Each structure stands twice: as structure tokens, then as C-alpha cells.
Amino acid sequence: QVELVESGGGLVQAGGSLSVSCAASGRTFRYYAMGWFRQSPGKEREFVASIAWNGQTFYKDSVEGRFTLSRDNSKNTMVLLMNNLKPEDTAVYYCAAPISYYDDPRRDYYGIDYWGKGVLVTVSS
């Protein structure tokens, strides 16, 4: 049984920081990309960030430079550190694994097998 369990998030004022973490169980994702998507009311779920097995990262343009994604393969965990948060970052954040893509998951990902249930991040102005 594969599970992706998110934790963290919460409420913070604009300019503050939060983190969301994901712990995977049931299988290892050591050799696969993992990442985060988010969804706010009235919008489609969108790619936020991903990290490959070797640590290569990709970020949505609007979060690049503010968010940092890391992973610990020995623990099968992943952490997204979100700095300088903005109200438009408010969303439910979902852990996703594995992320299958060709060259750039921001534009050509084609498969995700597992999703977490989501964790809420709220940024007030």
C-alpha cells in the first residue's frame, strides 16, 4: 500500500515562510522524480516544483527564487520550503510521485501515479 502523507502548511502573513513536507511509504521513490502541485478554488491544479532522483529541480516561474525543494532518499521524504509567500500562493498543496516527464515537467509531464490528500497553505495580506 503506497501512501503519500503531507504535513506542515498553515497560515502566514505575506512575506513570511512556511514549509510543506511529504513522507512516502509502501515503496521507495529513490529513482524517480517527486514534486508538488497546488490548487486554489476556481483554478486547475498546477505544477509547482519537482525534484529528480539526482536532486535536479524545476520550479514554476512565479515561485522560482522563493521556493526550495529538497529530498532525503534515505527517509523517503521531501520538503518544500516556501519563502516570501504571497497571497496568490494560497492553495491546497499536493504531494505527487512519481512524476513522469521527458525533459521539463513544467510542460511535458505525462504521468503521476500517486497523490497525497493535500495540505492547506493560506497567505494573508
DALINHU-V35063 format. One record per run of one state. SS is the DSSP state (A for helix, B for strand, O for the rest). FROM is the first residue (numbers start at 0). TO is the last residue. If there is no record, write none. Layout:
{{SS:FROM:TO} {SS:FROM:TO}}
This chain:
{{O:0:1} {B:2:7} {O:8:8} {B:9:12} {O:13:16} {B:17:24} {O:25:32} {B:33:38} {O:39:44} {B:45:50} {O:51:55} {B:56:58} {O:59:62} {B:63:63} {O:64:65} {B:66:71} {O:72:75} {B:76:81} {O:82:85} {A:86:88} {O:89:89} {B:90:100} {O:101:103} {A:104:107} {B:108:114} {O:115:117} {B:118:123} {O:124:124}}
